[in-house]
């Protein structure tokens, strides 16, 4: 992998953070813990937390039908914000051509309407066949933004003050360049459109609340530790987020924007993974130890969490 950054937080304290390799191969700029990166689908956890805060404020109910907030969507009334956040809505992503166009035209801008226009028919039995689909969080984001109204930015910053939601905001410092491998391993090629969006305008605008949050590794690890140790949401809200049930696709169990599975020699972890053009991310939280570890690397070939497992083993051996 060209470069990687990680951060370890225990009991709300940043115990360690570091970077290795290169954030930008051409410029020979090193990857550090303060290098901004995008979080890809790890950001679904942030989006779910914002939704729960809006519910705490009475601005929306997680059991509101999507149609209440997104009347231009003509699917069944059984699709609610809660089902979107848990991937049990039955709404599925557009076909592969939609994603290919998103990748091949990095300068193109997308909106939630572009997703709605390309959706296949919903699954008639969604709770029997949960399916992990990005469009769930795009539609939930559209409902959340309309429910928040003029306070959309304020609520986001209240819940996650050091994290950035693209394209509503942009990173300000030199960020990690993403690398893809169209010619195979060993030949990394920079991906993007030279904009300040990570990794490109097309991905940032299309992914939005499904995976366009950005920031640094320490900022994300500190935020996740505060969230999952009960310092951001009310106890009842956190219980809803961590009400895990049979997960979709690669997840063992899934709550609201949060997964639970076994990793690292049988350790039970809560968290999320993220993949995008030129990036892989791993967020793990060990609730019994109040330990949160986040790692991200600017490479989209390596998706096995060997780095994350190694760092976790080191951390557990020294705590």
N, C-alpha and C positions, 0 to 999 in steps of 0.2 A: 504494500500500500504506500502511496506517496507520503502521507502524513496522518497523524492521529493526535487527539487530545482527550484527556480524561479528567474526572474530578471525583473525589471521595468525600462524602459528608456523613458524619456520625453525630447523633443527638444535636442536630442543628449547627454543627461546627464544621467548617471546611478543614478537613484533616490533611488533605493533599490534593494537588492538581499538577498537571504536567502536559507537555507536548513533545512530540518526536517527529522527525522527518520534515517534509516540506509542505507548507500551505500553498506555495506557488513554485512549481519546478522551474519555469522559465526565468522568473525573477530571483530565484534562489532565496525566497523568503521563508523562514522556518515556521513550522506550526508550533504554536504555544497555547497555553491554557486560555489566553486572552484573545485568541483568534476567533472572530465570529464565524459561525457555521449555521446552516439551516438544519432543523431537527427532523425533517420529513415526518413520518407518521407518529413519532414520539410526541409530536405536538397535539395529537388527538387527546392526550391526557389533559393538556392545558385547556383545550376547547371545552371538554366535558366539565372542567372545574368552573369555567366562566358560565356555562349553562346552569350549573347548580347554584351559583351565586345569583343569577337572574331569578331563579326559582325562589331562593331565600328572600329576595326583595319583592316577590309577588308580581314581577313583570311578566312572567310566563309560568305555566305549569308544564312539567315534563310529560304530562299526559294529555297536553293539548294536541288535537289533530294537526298535522302539518298544514292542512288546508286553511286553518285559521290564520296562519301567518303568511302562507305562500299560496294564494288562491290560483295562481297561474299553473300550479301543479295539479293535475287532474287524476291522481291516483286514489286508492281507497282511503276512507276515513280512518281505517284501523292503523294507518301509519302515524305514529306520534313521535314527539321529540325524544322520548325515552327509548323507543324502539330504534330510532336512528342512531342514538349514542351507544346502543348495545349491539348493533348490527343484526337486529332481529326484525327489521322492517319489511324485508322482502324486496326492497328496491335494489337494483343491481347496476353496476357501472356500465357505461357505454362499451361498445366492442373495442377490440384491440386497435382498430384503425384510429379511433379517437386519441388513444395514448400515443400511437406512433406519430400522428400529426403534431401532438403536443411536444414530443421530443425533437422532431425534425425541423420545427420552426420555432426556435427558442425566443425569437423576438415578438411572437404573436401574443396578444392579450386575450384572456378568456374571462367569462363571467359565469355566475351560476346558471344563467339562462342557456348557456351553451351546453351545460350538462343536461338540463331538463329537455332540451331539444333532441338529445341523442339517446335517451334512456330506453332500454327494452321494457317489455311488459313486466310488472312486478310479479314476484312469486306468490301464488295463491295460498301457500301454507308456510309463511315465513318462520314461525316459531319451531316448526319441525326441521327446517333446514337453514339454520343461521349461516349467513355468508358475509364475509368481511369485504366491504365495498367502500371506496373512498367517497362516493356520492352521498352516503349517509351523513357524513360530517359536513359536506358542502351544503346540503339542504338544511341540516340543523343550524349551521352558521347563518344561513339566510334568515331563518326564523328568529334566531337570537338577535341578529342585528336589527331587525324590524321591531322586535319586542323592546330592545334597549333604546331605540330612537336616537336622540341627540346624545345620550349618555353611553353610547357604544364604546367609544375610546376610554371614557372614564372608568367604566366597569372592567374593561380589559386590564387597564393599568392598576386598578385596585387589587385585582386577583393576582396578576403576574407583572409587577412593576418593572422588572429588568428584562423582560422578554418582549420580542417584537413580532407582531403579526403582519406578515407581508400579504398583499401589497398595500395594506392600509398605512404601513410605515416601511422604512428602509434602514438597513444597517448603515452605520456611519464610518466605521473603520475598515481598513483593508481586510477582506474576508478570505476564507479558504476557497481556493479554486477547485472545482469539481473535475474529476477525471473519469473518462469512459474508455472502453477498449474495443473499438470497432474492428481492429485487426488482430485481436487476441491479446493474451497476457504478455506483459513485457513491453507493450507499446502504448503507454498512456497518452490520451489526447484530451486537451482541455475542452470542457463543455460549457456553453453559455453564450450570451449575446452582448457582453461588455456593459451590461446595465448594472445598477447597484442592487438588483434583485438576485437572490440566491435560490437555485443555481442559475436561473434564467427568468426572463419575464414570463414566458409561457408556463413554466412550472409553478412559479410563485403565484401567478394570478389564477391558475386552474386549481391548484391544491388548496390554497387559502386556508380555511379552518380545518381542512383534512390533513394538512401537512406542510404549511408554509411558515410556521413559527420559527424564529431564529434567535441567536444570542451566543453566549459562550458556554463552554462545558461547566465551569463552576456556577454560573448563574442558573442553569437548568437543574443541576444537582442540588443546589441549595433550595431552590423553589420546590422541587419534588419532595425533598425531605420534610420541608415545612408542611406541604400539603398532606402527605401520607402519615405524618405524626400528629395531625389534627390541629394545625395552627392557622389554617386559611379558611376552611369551611366549617360550618356547624357540625356537630357529631352526627346528626341525622342525615345530613347531606353526604358526609363521608361514608356512612353505612350504605347509602344507595350506590355510591360509586364502587364500593367493594362488595356488593352483593353479587358474587360471581356465580355463573351458571355455565352450562356446556358452551364452549366457544366455537367460533366459526373457523374453518380452514386450518391454519397452522396453530391456533390458540388452543391450549388445554381448557381454560375457563376464561370467561370475559365478563366484566362488569359494565361500567359506563366509562368508555375511553381508557380502560385499564385492564390488563390481563393478569392472570395468576398461573404459574407453571413451575416446574422443577428445573433447576439449573445448577451447574457447578457442584457435582457430587451429591445431588439430592437436596440441595438447599431450596426451600420454597421462596420464590420471589414474586413480587408484584412489579409490574412495569409495562414497558412497550418497546417494540423495535421500530426502526424506520429505514426505509429504502427509497432512494431516488436516483436520478442520473448523477453518477459520480459520488455517491455517499451511502454509508451505512451507519446506523446509530443504535445503541443499546442502553436502555434505562432499566436498572434493577434496584428494587428496594426490599431489604430484609426487615420485615416489620418487627420480628422478635428482638432484633438488635438495633433497630432504628438506624439502619445503615443504608445509604443511597450511593450508588455508583453509576456514573454516566460516562460512556465512551463514544466517540464518533471518529470516523476516518473518511478521507476524501477519495474513495475508491468504491466502485460498484460491482467488482468481481467477488471480493471477499465478503461473505455474509455469515460465516461461522464465527461465533463469539469467543474465539480462543484468547484474544487479548483481554476481553472482559472477564473470562473465567480465571485467567492468570492473575489479574489485578485483585479479583475478589479473594483468591486463595492467599495472596500476600497480605491483604488487609485482615482477613480472619486470623492469620497466624500471628499478627502483631497486636491484636486487640484483646 
